Amino acid sequence: MDKAIFISNAAQLITMANHTDQPAKKEAMSQLNLIENGSLLIEDGKIIEAGRDEDIRNKYKNRIQAADHLDASGKVVTPGLVDPHTHLVHAGTRENEYAMRLEGQSYMDIMNAGGGIHATTRATQQAGHEQLYAESRKRLDQFLIHGVTTVEAKSGYGLTLEHELKQLEVAHELQADHPVDIVSTFMGAHAIPMDEKDNPEPFVDRVIEEMIPVVAEKNLAEFNDVFCERGVFTPSQSRRILEAGKQYGLTPKIHADEIEPYEGSELAAEVGAISADHLLKASDKGIREMANADVVGVLLPGTAFFLMADFADARKMIDAGLAMALSTDANPGSSPTISLPFIMNLGCLKMGMTPEEVMTATTINAAHAIGRADEIGSLEPGKKGDLTIFDVPNHLTLSYKYGMNHVDTVVKDGHVRLAGGQLQ
């Protein structure tokens, strides 16, 4: 049994309690269940109880005496942040494309000319297992430094069975080796190979008939994602791929309506996707149907920021009853950042969300978007002892002092993994 840890005297203890059964929607997204002068006891990696400091001390006096103590005076304690959409495992960078976009070229023009996803695919195919592991591990360290304790990680830079498996196997190995938890998604349908773009159906068939069965057999992914966008995969092709994944136990996710309205949101509702991601151009009909189908909308404001595009209308989606989560979309082309706190800033400053809503969107609702709400996303008895301590006096300061990393301490599974901003 691991030694217990007692975190005490937090200026604000944000538990996010009472949202485990269903993701928070509308007004519920503002309910943080905040406790002033709060404390928390963790034993054997699991939360025993969170509450007022005096109550926890009185109830668990003897167990607290035997525990390690962590004083959170003057600080804010939250559930460990959850990033539900990343492209963690890849090789190479694309700063040259950043310069091209600053000179006026569009993301899709660069991709259709062989850059973009295709450039990272070439780099990832050429990289060996050890290189991918080393580069991805550094990114995981940076996620941890920014308060993140769980990430979703997609394949999708392989585009062949061999290289898709290589990405997923690296993620699987990192899950065993690194403190940050990884939830894997197969995304063989991230792009159509350049030499098949005029005749994509054989590639769609390979994803369905060759890749999905092997990924499922090897148990390397829980989710199956597809980039449904004009010039990539049509709604019809996307439907075939997502339905095929369901036959092998892979839950659908979808990149939807990022560049233009393309009925990706409607498709997410139709196939029962756990989340629909991007949604910059989602239609009112699609938003309404996703809300009715309990799809979680995952918004990626870092992508709009970096591509200098219009931001998704988060306010409209929340008011329409769509459960909302936020993510970095960490990738080498359209969002090369791992700072989820900065994404929270963008949610407030560019998408009309409140500080309370972005907290919900990066904790419990993000956990719902990857099927982990019964384990993480809130500080409630029985859940993992995952938490982040911010060196700020209240949660509003996280948005007020923007663009800074306020993370002081990270506890993962009841173990201190970051202290004073330094990896342990």
C-alpha positions in Angstrom: 0.0 0.0 0.0 1.3 3.5 -0.9 1.8 6.0 1.9 -1.2 8.3 2.3 -0.9 12.0 1.4 -2.8 14.8 3.1 -3.2 18.1 1.1 -4.4 20.8 3.5 -5.5 24.4 3.8 -6.2 25.2 0.1 -7.4 28.7 -0.4 -9.9 27.2 -2.9 -10.4 23.4 -3.3 -12.3 22.9 -6.6 -13.8 19.4 -6.4 -16.0 19.4 -9.6 -18.2 17.0 -7.6 -21.6 15.7 -8.8 -20.9 15.6 -12.5 -19.7 12.1 -12.8 -22.9 10.4 -14.1 -23.4 13.0 -16.9 -21.2 15.8 -18.3 -22.1 19.3 -17.1 -24.3 21.3 -19.5 -25.6 24.9 -19.5 -25.7 26.4 -16.0 -24.2 23.2 -14.5 -20.9 24.1 -16.3 -20.5 26.9 -13.7 -20.9 24.6 -10.7 -17.4 24.0 -9.4 -18.3 22.8 -5.9 -15.7 25.1 -4.5 -14.6 24.7 -0.9 -12.6 27.5 0.8 -9.9 26.4 3.2 -10.3 22.9 1.8 -8.3 19.7 2.4 -8.1 16.3 0.8 -6.9 12.9 1.9 -5.5 10.3 -0.5 -4.6 6.7 0.3 -3.2 4.0 -1.9 -3.6 6.3 -4.9 -7.3 6.9 -4.4 -9.2 9.9 -2.9 -10.7 9.2 0.5 -12.5 12.4 0.9 -12.3 16.2 0.1 -13.9 18.8 2.3 -13.5 21.6 4.8 -10.1 21.4 6.5 -11.6 21.2 10.0 -14.0 18.4 9.0 -11.3 16.3 7.3 -8.9 16.7 10.2 -11.5 15.7 12.7 -12.8 12.7 10.7 -9.4 11.2 9.8 -7.2 12.3 12.7 -5.2 9.1 13.1 -4.8 8.4 9.4 -3.6 12.0 8.7 -0.9 11.6 11.4 0.6 8.7 9.4 0.3 10.6 6.0 2.7 12.8 4.2 1.6 16.4 4.4 1.4 19.0 1.6 0.5 22.5 2.6 -1.6 24.3 -0.1 -2.1 27.5 1.8 -2.8 30.5 -0.4 -3.2 28.2 -3.5 -5.9 26.6 -5.6 -6.3 22.9 -5.8 -8.2 21.3 -8.8 -8.6 17.9 -10.3 -5.6 17.0 -12.5 -6.3 18.6 -15.9 -7.4 16.3 -18.7 -6.5 16.9 -22.4 -9.0 14.9 -24.5 -7.5 15.6 -28.0 -3.8 15.4 -28.8 -1.5 14.1 -31.6 1.1 13.2 -29.0 3.1 10.6 -31.0 4.8 12.1 -34.1 8.1 13.1 -35.5 9.3 16.4 -37.0 8.2 20.0 -36.8 6.6 22.4 -39.4 7.8 25.8 -38.6 8.4 26.4 -42.3 4.7 26.1 -42.9 4.1 28.6 -40.1 6.2 31.1 -42.1 4.3 30.2 -45.3 1.0 30.9 -43.6 2.2 34.2 -42.4 2.9 35.1 -46.0 -0.7 34.2 -46.9 -1.0 30.5 -47.8 -3.8 28.6 -46.2 -3.5 25.4 -44.1 -5.5 23.4 -46.7 -3.5 24.7 -49.7 -0.3 23.6 -47.9 -1.7 20.2 -47.1 -3.1 19.6 -50.6 0.4 20.5 -52.0 1.9 17.7 -50.0 2.7 19.5 -46.8 0.7 19.6 -43.6 -0.4 16.2 -42.3 1.5 14.6 -45.3 4.8 16.2 -44.2 4.4 14.9 -40.6 3.4 11.5 -42.0 6.7 11.3 -44.0 8.7 12.2 -40.9 6.8 9.8 -38.7 7.1 6.9 -41.2 10.9 7.5 -41.4 11.3 7.7 -37.6 12.1 4.6 -35.6 10.4 3.5 -32.5 13.1 4.9 -30.2 13.0 8.3 -31.7 9.2 8.5 -31.5 9.3 7.3 -27.9 11.9 9.9 -26.9 10.2 12.8 -28.5 6.8 11.9 -27.2 8.1 11.4 -23.7 9.4 14.9 -23.7 6.0 16.2 -24.7 4.4 14.2 -21.9 6.8 15.8 -19.4 5.7 19.2 -20.7 2.0 18.3 -20.3 2.8 17.3 -16.7 4.6 20.6 -16.0 1.4 22.3 -17.2 -0.8 20.5 -14.8 -2.2 17.7 -17.1 -2.5 14.2 -15.7 -4.3 12.4 -18.5 -4.1 12.9 -22.3 -5.9 11.3 -25.2 -3.4 10.4 -28.0 -4.2 9.7 -31.6 -2.4 7.8 -34.3 -2.9 9.2 -37.8 0.6 10.1 -39.0 1.3 6.6 -40.2 -1.4 6.0 -42.9 -0.2 2.4 -43.3 -0.9 -0.5 -41.0 2.8 -0.8 -40.1 3.2 2.9 -39.2 -0.2 3.3 -37.5 0.7 0.3 -35.3 4.1 1.9 -34.6 2.5 5.1 -33.2 0.0 3.2 -31.1 2.6 0.9 -29.7 4.7 3.9 -28.7 1.7 5.3 -26.9 1.1 2.0 -25.2 4.7 1.8 -24.0 4.6 5.4 -22.7 1.3 4.6 -20.8 3.3 2.0 -18.9 6.4 4.1 -18.3 5.2 7.7 -17.7 3.1 9.1 -14.9 0.7 10.8 -17.2 -2.1 8.4 -18.3 -2.6 8.0 -22.0 -5.9 7.0 -23.7 -5.3 5.8 -27.2 -7.3 6.6 -30.4 -6.8 5.0 -33.8 -7.0 7.6 -36.5 -5.9 5.9 -39.7 -8.4 8.1 -41.5 -6.5 11.3 -40.7 -5.6 12.0 -44.4 -5.8 10.4 -47.7 -2.2 9.4 -49.0 -1.1 11.9 -51.7 -0.8 9.2 -54.4 -4.4 8.2 -53.8 -6.2 11.5 -53.3 -7.9 11.2 -56.8 -9.2 7.7 -56.0 -9.6 7.5 -52.2 -11.9 4.5 -52.0 -9.2 1.8 -51.9 -7.6 3.6 -49.0 -10.9 3.8 -47.1 -11.3 0.0 -47.7 -7.8 -0.6 -46.3 -8.6 1.4 -43.2 -11.8 -0.7 -42.7 -10.6 -4.1 -43.8 -6.9 -4.1 -42.9 -6.2 -1.6 -40.2 -9.2 -1.5 -37.8 -9.3 -5.3 -37.3 -5.6 -5.5 -36.4 -5.7 -2.5 -34.1 -8.7 -4.0 -32.3 -7.1 -7.5 -32.1 -4.0 -6.0 -30.5 -6.1 -3.9 -28.1 -4.1 -0.8 -29.0 -7.0 1.8 -29.0 -10.4 2.5 -27.5 -11.6 5.0 -30.0 -11.8 5.4 -33.8 -11.4 8.9 -35.2 -11.8 10.3 -38.7 -11.1 13.7 -40.3 -14.5 14.5 -41.9 -13.8 17.5 -44.1 -14.1 18.5 -47.7 -10.9 17.4 -49.5 -10.3 14.7 -46.8 -13.0 12.2 -45.9 -16.6 12.7 -47.0 -19.5 12.2 -44.6 -20.3 8.9 -46.4 -16.7 7.6 -46.1 -16.5 8.8 -42.5 -19.7 7.0 -41.7 -18.4 3.7 -43.1 -15.1 4.0 -41.2 -16.8 4.8 -37.9 -19.5 2.1 -38.2 -16.8 -0.4 -39.1 -14.9 0.6 -35.9 -18.0 0.0 -33.8 -18.2 -3.6 -35.1 -14.7 -4.1 -33.5 -15.6 -2.3 -30.2 -13.9 1.0 -31.1 -16.1 4.0 -30.0 -16.4 6.7 -32.6 -14.8 10.2 -32.4 -14.8 12.7 -35.2 -12.9 15.7 -36.4 -16.0 17.7 -37.5 -16.7 21.0 -39.3 -13.3 22.5 -38.8 -12.8 24.4 -42.1 -16.4 24.6 -43.4 -19.8 23.2 -42.5 -19.7 19.6 -43.8 -22.3 17.7 -41.7 -19.7 16.2 -39.4 -21.7 17.4 -36.4 -24.8 15.7 -37.6 -22.8 12.5 -38.3 -21.4 12.5 -34.8 -25.0 12.4 -33.4 -26.0 9.8 -35.9 -23.2 7.3 -35.2 -23.3 7.9 -31.4 -19.8 9.5 -31.2 -18.5 10.1 -27.7 -17.2 13.4 -28.9 -17.1 15.7 -31.9 -14.0 17.8 -32.1 -13.1 21.2 -33.6 -16.7 22.4 -34.6 -15.6 25.9 -35.7 -18.2 25.8 -38.5 -20.8 23.5 -36.9 -24.4 24.2 -38.0 -27.2 25.0 -35.7 -28.8 21.8 -36.7 -25.7 19.8 -35.9 -25.3 21.5 -32.5 -28.9 20.7 -31.6 -28.6 17.1 -32.7 -25.3 16.6 -30.8 -26.8 18.0 -27.7 -29.8 15.7 -27.9 -27.5 12.7 -28.5 -25.2 13.6 -25.5 -22.1 14.0 -27.7 -19.4 16.0 -25.9 -18.2 19.0 -28.1 -14.4 19.3 -27.8 -13.3 22.8 -28.8 -9.7 23.5 -29.8 -9.1 27.2 -29.6 -5.4 26.9 -30.0 -6.0 25.7 -33.6 -8.1 28.8 -34.5 -5.5 31.0 -32.7 -2.5 29.5 -34.6 -4.3 29.4 -38.0 -5.6 32.9 -37.5 -9.1 31.6 -38.1 -12.5 32.5 -36.6 -13.1 30.8 -33.2 -15.8 28.3 -32.5 -18.9 29.9 -30.9 -18.7 28.2 -27.5 -21.3 30.5 -26.0 -23.9 29.4 -28.5 -23.1 25.8 -28.0 -23.2 25.9 -24.3 -26.5 27.8 -24.3 -27.9 25.2 -26.7 -27.2 22.5 -24.1 -24.1 20.9 -25.7 -21.6 19.6 -23.1 -18.3 21.3 -23.7 -14.7 20.3 -23.3 -11.4 22.0 -24.2 -8.2 20.7 -25.6 -4.8 21.7 -26.9 -5.0 19.7 -30.1 -1.3 19.4 -29.6 0.2 18.7 -33.1 3.1 19.9 -35.2 1.1 21.9 -37.7 -2.1 23.7 -36.6 -1.5 23.8 -32.8 2.1 23.1 -31.7 1.4 23.8 -28.0 1.0 21.6 -24.9 -0.2 24.5 -22.7 -3.7 23.6 -21.6 -3.8 26.6 -19.2 -3.3 28.9 -22.2 -6.1 27.1 -24.0 -8.2 27.9 -20.9 -7.3 31.6 -21.4 -8.4 31.5 -25.0 -11.7 29.9 -24.0 -12.4 32.9 -21.8 -10.9 35.7 -24.0 -11.8 34.5 -27.5 -14.9 32.2 -27.2 -17.1 33.8 -24.6 -16.7 31.2 -21.9 -16.5 32.0 -18.2 -13.6 31.0 -15.9 -15.9 28.4 -14.3 -16.9 26.9 -17.6 -13.3 26.5 -18.8 -12.5 24.7 -15.5 -15.3 22.3 -16.1 -14.3 21.9 -19.7 -10.7 20.8 -18.8 -11.6 18.5 -15.9 -14.8 16.5 -15.6 -16.2 17.2 -19.1 -12.9 16.4 -20.7 -12.9 13.1 -18.7 -16.4 12.4 -20.2 -15.0 13.1 -23.7 -12.6 10.1 -23.3 -14.9 7.8 -21.2 -13.0 8.3 -18.0 -15.4 10.3 -15.8 -15.8 7.4 -13.4 -12.0 7.5 -12.6 -10.8 11.1 -13.0 -12.0 14.7 -13.6 -13.2 15.4 -10.1 -12.0 15.1 -6.5 -14.5 12.6 -5.1 -14.1 9.5 -3.0 -12.8 6.5 -4.9 -11.4 8.4 -7.9 -7.7 8.5 -8.7 -5.6 10.8 -6.6 -4.9 13.1 -9.5 -4.7 16.8 -8.7 -3.1 20.1 -9.7 -2.1 22.8 -7.3 -1.9 26.3 -8.8 0.1 29.1 -7.1 -2.7 31.6 -7.3 -5.1 32.8 -4.6 -8.3 32.1 -6.5 -9.4 30.4 -9.8 -10.2 33.7 -11.4 -6.5 34.6 -11.4 -5.8 31.7 -13.8 -7.6 33.6 -16.5 -6.6 37.1 -15.3 -2.9 36.5 -15.4 -3.0 34.9 -18.8 -0.3 33.2 -20.8 1.6 32.1 -17.7 2.1 28.7 -16.2 0.8 28.9 -12.6 1.2 25.2 -11.9 3.2 24.6 -8.7 2.5 20.9 -7.8 1.0 17.9 -9.6 -0.1 14.7 -7.7 -0.7 11.7 -9.9 -2.2 8.5 -8.4 -1.3 9.8 -5.0 2.3 10.5 -5.8 3.9 14.0 -6.1 5.2 14.2 -9.7 5.9 17.9 -9.9 6.9 20.2 -6.9 7.7 23.8 -7.1 7.4 23.6 -10.9 10.1 20.9 -11.0 9.6 17.3 -12.2 10.2 14.8 -9.4 
